[in-house]
C-alpha cells in the first residue's frame, strides 16, 4: 500500500513496482489507509509519505502491518527523491 497525496508520486511508484510484479493499493491519507486495511486483510507492506525523516526532506516510511516498527530506525525510510532501483531494493528488503 502506498499512502501519499501527490498523484504524480503515486503514479511513479505504481509504475515502478507493478513492473516488478507487485500489486499496489494507493490511498491519499492515513484515514483511507486504515479503512482499506479493514477491508483488505492482506497488506504486506505500507509506504507512508512523511517528513519525520528530516525537517527539510520528505521520505517514505515503511511499515509491515501488525508488527512493531521503530520509527527512529533510519533503515525504515526511503528518502525522496529516489531511483527505480533504490525503490525496488528498499521494498524487496522490507518484504
SELUMMI-632861 format. One line per field, with one value per residue: residue in one letter; residue number from 1; x, y negated, z negated of N, C-alpha, C, CB in turn. Coordinates in nm, 3 decimals, decimal comma. Glycine has a CB too. Layout:
N
residu <- c(A|...)
num <- c(NUM|...)
nxx <- c(X|...)
nyy <- c(Y|...)
nzz <- c(Z|...)
caxx <- c(X|...)
cayy <- c(Y|...)
cazz <- c(Z|...)
cxx <- c(X|...)
cyy <- c(Y|...)
czz <- c(Z|...)
cbxx <- c(X|...)
cbyy <- c(Y|...)
cbzz <- c(Z|...)
This chain:
95
residu <- c(X|X|X|X|X|X|X|X|X|X|X|X|X|X|X|X|X|X|X|X|X|X|X|X|X|X|X|X|X|X|X|X|X|X|X|X|X|X|X|X|X|X|X|X|X|X|X|X|X|X|X|X|X|X|X|X|X|X|X|X|X|X|X|X|X|X|X|X|X|X|X|X|X|X|X|X|X|X|X|X|X|X|X|X|X|X|X|X|X|X|X|X|X|X|X)
num <- c(1|2|3|4|5|6|7|8|9|10|11|12|13|14|15|16|17|18|19|20|21|22|23|24|25|26|27|28|29|30|31|32|33|34|35|36|37|38|39|40|41|42|43|44|45|46|47|48|49|50|51|52|53|54|55|56|57|58|59|60|61|62|63|64|65|66|67|68|69|70|71|72|73|74|75|76|77|78|79|80|81|82|83|84|85|86|87|88|89|90|91|92|93|94|95)
nxx <- c(0,084|0,053|0,074|0,000|-0,053|0,029|-0,034|0,127|0,360|0,260|0,171|0,419|0,547|0,370|0,400|0,673|0,676|0,468|0,563|0,755|0,618|0,462|0,157|-0,028|-0,190|-0,329|-0,368|-0,486|-0,450|-0,387|-0,623|-0,779|-0,608|-0,631|-0,901|-0,890|-0,721|-0,889|-1,068|-0,913|-0,743|-0,493|-0,213|0,107|0,307|0,341|0,393|0,445|0,405|0,608|0,744|0,903|1,155|1,341|1,351|1,353|1,332|1,142|1,022|0,957|0,808|0,842|0,631|0,529|0,216|0,059|0,290|0,552|0,718|1,009|1,010|1,224|1,431|1,647|1,668|1,416|1,322|1,283|1,439|1,328|1,431|1,422|1,561|1,435|1,561|1,653|1,408|1,293|1,483|1,462|1,193|1,201|1,383|1,231|1,011)
nyy <- c(0,117|-0,222|-0,535|-0,850|-1,188|-1,308|-1,282|-1,236|-1,125|-0,888|-0,761|-0,719|-0,548|-0,328|-0,252|-0,174|0,036|0,212|0,300|0,464|0,677|0,636|0,592|0,303|0,096|-0,216|-0,503|-0,821|-0,929|-0,876|-0,800|-0,685|-0,472|-0,321|-0,247|-0,087|0,115|0,247|0,366|0,492|0,748|0,858|0,709|0,655|0,465|0,122|-0,195|-0,504|-0,843|-1,087|-1,347|-1,302|-1,192|-1,392|-1,742|-1,900|-1,730|-1,502|-1,166|-0,814|-0,617|-0,291|-0,026|0,281|0,406|0,498|0,543|0,438|0,139|-0,044|-0,380|-0,545|-0,424|-0,459|-0,290|-0,227|-0,418|-0,566|-0,795|-1,079|-1,246|-0,930|-0,654|-0,418|-0,173|-0,198|-0,213|0,041|0,214|0,131|0,199|0,477|0,554|0,503|0,666)
nzz <- c(0,000|0,080|-0,064|0,003|0,094|0,327|0,653|0,882|0,773|0,665|0,900|1,023|0,837|0,846|1,113|1,122|0,927|1,003|1,246|1,151|1,062|0,831|0,651|0,614|0,383|0,366|0,164|0,041|-0,214|-0,569|-0,700|-0,496|-0,448|-0,684|-0,665|-0,433|-0,521|-0,692|-0,518|-0,319|-0,400|-0,353|-0,344|-0,272|-0,303|-0,389|-0,249|-0,361|-0,311|-0,459|-0,668|-0,877|-0,869|-0,819|-0,880|-0,651|-0,438|-0,255|-0,286|-0,238|-0,478|-0,589|-0,684|-0,821|-0,841|-1,148|-1,291|-1,510|-1,448|-1,442|-1,458|-1,468|-1,342|-1,087|-0,872|-0,798|-0,630|-0,310|-0,143|0,038|0,336|0,518|0,700|0,942|0,903|0,638|0,501|0,561|0,445|0,177|0,115|0,165|-0,033|-0,260|-0,252)
caxx <- c(0,000|0,123|-0,007|0,057|-0,148|0,084|-0,077|0,240|0,449|0,192|0,177|0,556|0,567|0,291|0,464|0,795|0,651|0,385|0,653|0,834|0,522|0,392|0,022|-0,025|-0,311|-0,289|-0,465|-0,438|-0,416|-0,383|-0,759|-0,812|-0,525|-0,693|-1,023|-0,852|-0,665|-1,001|-1,133|-0,810|-0,670|-0,357|-0,126|0,240|0,393|0,286|0,487|0,370|0,476|0,630|0,858|0,968|1,295|1,419|1,260|1,350|1,332|1,035|1,063|0,855|0,830|0,787|0,579|0,455|0,100|0,054|0,421|0,608|0,821|1,079|1,005|1,353|1,528|1,660|1,654|1,274|1,289|1,335|1,445|1,294|1,392|1,489|1,557|1,358|1,641|1,651|1,275|1,277|1,568|1,403|1,073|1,244|1,445|1,130|0,913)
cayy <- c(0,000|-0,350|-0,641|-0,978|-1,276|-1,353|-1,189|-1,201|-1,036|-0,758|-0,701|-0,674|-0,431|-0,218|-0,209|-0,101|0,158|0,306|0,360|0,563|0,779|0,607|0,536|0,180|0,025|-0,353|-0,585|-0,959|-0,970|-0,768|-0,753|-0,590|-0,354|-0,244|-0,188|0,020|0,225|0,321|0,444|0,572|0,805|0,898|0,599|0,698|0,351|-0,011|-0,305|-0,621|-0,969|-1,154|-1,439|-1,267|-1,159|-1,516|-1,857|-1,960|-1,625|-1,403|-1,028|-0,715|-0,533|-0,158|0,047|0,404|0,409|0,596|0,561|0,316|0,080|-0,151|-0,499|-0,613|-0,345|-0,520|-0,187|-0,218|-0,535|-0,581|-0,940|-1,131|-1,159|-0,801|-0,592|-0,295|-0,067|-0,218|-0,176|0,186|0,274|0,097|0,282|0,618|0,574|0,492|0,777)
cazz <- c(0,000|0,085|-0,123|0,043|0,162|0,454|0,757|0,969|0,698|0,656|1,034|1,045|0,753|0,901|1,237|1,087|0,851|1,081|1,345|1,080|1,020|0,705|0,661|0,536|0,341|0,333|0,091|0,028|-0,350|-0,668|-0,728|-0,389|-0,469|-0,792|-0,610|-0,340|-0,599|-0,749|-0,413|-0,252|-0,513|-0,316|-0,302|-0,316|-0,334|-0,364|-0,232|-0,404|-0,293|-0,587|-0,679|-1,003|-0,842|-0,830|-0,871|-0,518|-0,338|-0,264|-0,267|-0,264|-0,595|-0,562|-0,799|-0,794|-0,930|-1,258|-1,353|-1,569|-1,364|-1,511|-1,373|-1,472|-1,266|-0,954|-0,770|-0,760|-0,548|-0,175|-0,123|0,170|0,448|0,525|0,832|0,951|0,843|0,493|0,455|0,570|0,342|0,048|0,097|0,155|-0,164|-0,366|-0,244)
cxx <- c(0,089|0,028|0,061|-0,048|-0,101|0,058|0,040|0,336|0,388|0,196|0,316|0,585|0,494|0,356|0,588|0,764|0,566|0,467|0,740|0,743|0,459|0,253|0,015|-0,166|-0,265|-0,404|-0,402|-0,395|-0,427|-0,522|-0,804|-0,733|-0,586|-0,819|-0,990|-0,794|-0,776|-1,069|-1,036|-0,717|-0,525|-0,283|0,011|0,325|0,320|0,402|0,408|0,455|0,488|0,744|0,933|1,118|1,386|1,322|1,248|1,346|1,215|1,092|0,940|0,899|0,768|0,743|0,507|0,338|0,110|0,191|0,463|0,719|0,879|1,084|1,136|1,462|1,534|1,649|1,510|1,229|1,356|1,326|1,411|1,398|1,474|1,477|1,468|1,431|1,642|1,517|1,257|1,360|1,509|1,282|1,111|1,305|1,343|1,032|0,980)
cyy <- c(-0,124|-0,457|-0,775|-1,057|-1,319|-1,250|-1,144|-1,105|-0,896|-0,688|-0,645|-0,547|-0,309|-0,163|-0,124|0,035|0,259|0,372|0,468|0,666|0,757|0,555|0,419|0,130|-0,116|-0,427|-0,722|-0,998|-0,851|-0,713|-0,653|-0,460|-0,263|-0,175|-0,071|0,140|0,309|0,409|0,535|0,628|0,840|0,779|0,631|0,582|0,222|-0,108|-0,433|-0,746|-1,040|-1,254|-1,412|-1,243|-1,279|-1,632|-1,913|-1,857|-1,530|-1,265|-0,939|-0,633|-0,398|-0,093|0,172|0,405|0,524|0,629|0,430|0,267|-0,038|-0,274|-0,577|-0,539|-0,399|-0,418|-0,170|-0,333|-0,528|-0,730|-0,975|-1,234|-1,030|-0,749|-0,468|-0,182|-0,078|-0,177|-0,024|0,256|0,252|0,188|0,429|0,647|0,575|0,608|0,904)
czz <- c(0,000|0,034|-0,091|0,118|0,300|0,563|0,844|0,901|0,692|0,792|1,062|0,965|0,809|1,027|1,208|1,025|0,928|1,191|1,282|1,013|0,883|0,735|0,564|0,509|0,307|0,266|0,067|-0,112|-0,446|-0,702|-0,622|-0,405|-0,575|-0,741|-0,517|-0,415|-0,662|-0,645|-0,339|-0,359|-0,480|-0,257|-0,360|-0,365|-0,302|-0,349|-0,256|-0,388|-0,427|-0,576|-0,809|-0,985|-0,864|-0,815|-0,731|-0,405|-0,361|-0,236|-0,278|-0,383|-0,565|-0,692|-0,749|-0,891|-1,030|-1,315|-1,416|-1,477|-1,438|-1,420|-1,375|-1,396|-1,123|-0,842|-0,724|-0,672|-0,412|-0,142|0,023|0,212|0,448|0,667|0,827|0,880|0,690|0,434|0,453|0,463|0,203|0,019|0,081|0,019|-0,277|-0,366|-0,273)
cbxx <- c(-0,096|0,173|-0,024|0,184|-0,174|0,234|-0,185|0,313|0,475|0,046|0,140|0,656|0,520|0,147|0,501|0,880|0,583|0,264|0,740|0,924|0,589|0,472|-0,088|0,056|-0,384|-0,244|-0,507|-0,544|-0,510|-0,316|-0,858|-0,784|-0,382|-0,727|-1,104|-0,750|-0,572|-1,102|-1,200|-0,730|-0,742|-0,359|-0,179|0,311|0,525|0,189|0,554|0,324|0,404|0,659|0,810|0,904|1,310|1,535|1,306|1,470|1,464|0,920|1,172|0,830|0,770|0,891|0,484|0,547|-0,030|-0,011|0,528|0,661|0,764|1,223|0,893|1,396|1,489|1,793|1,706|1,188|1,330|1,257|1,586|1,151|1,409|1,428|1,700|1,330|1,785|1,681|1,167|1,317|1,711|1,360|0,976|1,346|1,549|1,055|0,847)
cbyy <- c(0,000|-0,382|-0,622|-0,958|-1,399|-1,381|-1,252|-1,326|-1,091|-0,776|-0,806|-0,786|-0,459|-0,264|-0,330|-0,184|0,125|0,234|0,254|0,495|0,910|0,504|0,645|0,072|0,097|-0,428|-0,519|-1,051|-1,085|-0,817|-0,873|-0,653|-0,394|-0,334|-0,294|-0,031|0,171|0,225|0,352|0,487|0,929|1,016|0,457|0,769|0,359|-0,056|-0,304|-0,607|-1,059|-1,051|-1,587|-1,144|-1,107|-1,522|-1,965|-2,048|-1,549|-1,435|-0,986|-0,624|-0,597|-0,070|-0,042|0,532|0,420|0,724|0,610|0,341|0,037|-0,106|-0,589|-0,631|-0,194|-0,594|-0,055|-0,212|-0,663|-0,492|-0,994|-1,193|-1,233|-0,700|-0,556|-0,257|-0,072|-0,365|-0,240|0,237|0,216|-0,053|0,265|0,651|0,465|0,362|0,785)
cbzz <- c(-0,122|0,230|-0,279|0,132|0,077|0,441|0,843|1,011|0,555|0,609|1,141|1,008|0,611|0,931|1,323|0,990|0,721|1,141|1,410|0,976|1,020|0,620|0,628|0,608|0,217|0,459|-0,044|0,073|-0,397|-0,795|-0,735|-0,250|-0,510|-0,912|-0,535|-0,237|-0,708|-0,810|-0,314|-0,146|-0,562|-0,215|-0,350|-0,205|-0,256|-0,479|-0,088|-0,550|-0,188|-0,696|-0,674|-1,062|-0,700|-0,723|-0,963|-0,500|-0,340|-0,165|-0,370|-0,140|-0,725|-0,490|-0,884|-0,810|-0,850|-1,209|-1,249|-1,715|-1,226|-1,551|-1,417|-1,616|-1,267|-0,943|-0,823|-0,883|-0,620|-0,071|-0,159|0,170|0,583|0,424|0,881|1,098|0,897|0,459|0,543|0,711|0,349|0,045|0,216|0,266|-0,189|-0,352|-0,107)
